[in-house]
């Protein structure tokens, strides 16, 4: 699964576990690291962590294991590298502080 289909699959999974403020940024014209960046928020550290665990598990179940995962232990910001799609799951205060949307738009 590549690009747009992978992005759609990831967004569906984030919606299923009640991630908030899901935003998709097309970055293929700005970077060679991925086609899309997906940014979502969780309501607490526990919610951020559970969103990350759910997404990783679902990707693996569909033979799409992530290339890398960072931040699961603290769960303030979990980053999941799925190749063509990079996913950031953050607490609202962390998301507001780093403002990735402004950086990549």
Number of C-alpha atoms within 10 A of each C-alpha: 11 12 16 14 10 18 23 13 14 21 20 13 18 24 14 12 15 16 22 17 12 16 13 18 16 18 18 14 9 11 11 9 14 18 20 23 22 21 23 25 25 26 13 14 18 13 20 25 22 17 26 29 14 15 24 21 14 16 18 12 10 9 9 16 16 17 10 12 15 14 17 17 10 12 22 22 24 23 19 22 19 23 19 19 26 25 24 24 28 30 22 17 11 13 18 11 9 11 11 14 15 7 7 12 9
